[in-house]
């Protein structure tokens, strides 16, 4: 699947994460080694999935649709409280559109549990 990014900051973090040979460890410095490792795994899983529906079918990271101010996005578990927020980019969010969706936008990394959203990367 193809990835795009909500903004240049997120792109910088994820591009650095994926460029192992030249990495400056930007994400690790920001969120620590455990969340960085989990983020790398989820990004790799997204990249190898042919479509968003295929990614959902594998249930890796317990992807789940979000509501409220994050409606239209999906949360993917990084740990018990932290989620990678992604947005499928199909024509609509119907089951048929998700089956052919080949692109997602990385929105950020957030702890949205409790009374407020704590964005770690946005």
Secondary structure, DSSP 8 states (H G I E B T S, - for coil): -EEEESSHHHHHHHHHHH-GGG---HHHHHH-HHHHHHHHHHHHHHHH-SSHHHHHHHTTT--EE--GGGTT-EEEESSSS-EEEEEE-SSSSSHHHHHH--EEEEEEEEE--SSS-EEEE-
